[in-house]
Amino acid sequence: MKVLAVSTAARASAMPDVPTVAESGLPGFQVSAWQNISMPPGSPPEAAARIGREIGKLMNEPEMRKRVTDMGANIAVNTPEAETRRVKD
């Protein structure tokens, strides 16, 4: 099997030599999956910030980074504000 391209906006860290579909001739093409942890509206901002910090710490632990990247995923930890914008977009 030969991998021709990845569908994400950026190259996959597990396959840095494999181009994206956009790089391969279909500009703007992007398909990706992402996970999000949400809280109910009106939740204290301090709680969201703390949960975000703890998730950031977890995702930066070497063992966790290895497990995630070994699955071919890229890690991106956002602030609660950035994630809110992403969901709205």
C-alpha positions in Angstrom: 0.0 0.0 0.0 1.3 3.5 -0.8 0.0 6.5 1.1 -0.7 9.3 -1.5 -1.8 12.1 0.8 -3.4 13.0 4.1 -6.7 14.8 4.3 -5.8 17.2 7.1 -4.7 20.9 6.6 -1.2 20.1 7.8 1.0 17.1 7.2 0.7 14.3 9.8 3.5 14.2 12.3 3.6 10.4 11.9 4.2 10.7 8.2 6.0 14.0 7.6 7.0 13.1 4.0 3.4 12.5 2.9 1.8 15.6 1.4 -1.6 16.9 2.1 -4.4 16.6 -0.4 -4.2 20.4 -0.8 -0.5 20.2 -1.6 -1.3 17.5 -4.1 -3.5 19.7 -6.2 -6.8 20.3 -4.5 -6.3 23.6 -2.8 -8.6 24.2 0.3 -9.3 20.5 0.8 -9.4 19.5 4.4 -11.1 16.8 6.3 -10.2 16.0 9.9 -11.6 14.6 13.1 -11.2 16.4 16.4 -12.2 15.8 20.0 -13.6 18.5 22.3 -14.5 18.6 25.9 -17.4 21.0 26.5 -19.1 22.5 29.6 -22.6 23.8 30.0 -23.2 27.5 29.2 -22.7 29.6 32.3 -20.0 27.4 33.7 -17.4 29.3 35.7 -14.5 30.4 33.4 -12.0 29.4 36.1 -13.3 25.8 35.8 -12.9 25.8 32.0 -9.4 27.3 32.3 -8.3 24.7 34.9 -9.7 21.8 32.9 -7.9 23.1 29.8 -4.6 23.4 31.8 -4.9 19.8 33.1 -5.7 18.5 29.6 -2.7 20.4 28.2 -0.5 18.9 30.9 -1.8 15.4 30.1 -1.3 15.8 26.3 2.2 17.0 26.8 3.3 13.9 28.9 5.7 11.9 26.7 3.8 8.7 27.0 0.5 10.3 26.0 2.1 12.2 23.1 3.6 8.9 21.9 0.3 7.0 22.1 -1.6 9.7 20.2 1.0 10.2 17.5 1.5 6.5 17.1 -2.1 6.4 16.1 -1.3 9.0 13.4 -3.0 11.9 15.1 -1.7 15.4 15.6 -2.0 17.0 19.1 -3.4 20.5 19.3 -4.5 21.9 22.7 -6.6 25.0 22.5 -7.6 27.6 25.1 -11.4 27.5 26.0 -11.8 30.8 24.0 -10.1 29.3 20.9 -12.1 26.2 21.0 -15.3 28.2 21.4 -14.4 30.0 18.2 -13.6 26.8 16.4 -17.0 25.3 17.3 -18.8 28.4 16.2 -16.9 28.5 12.9 
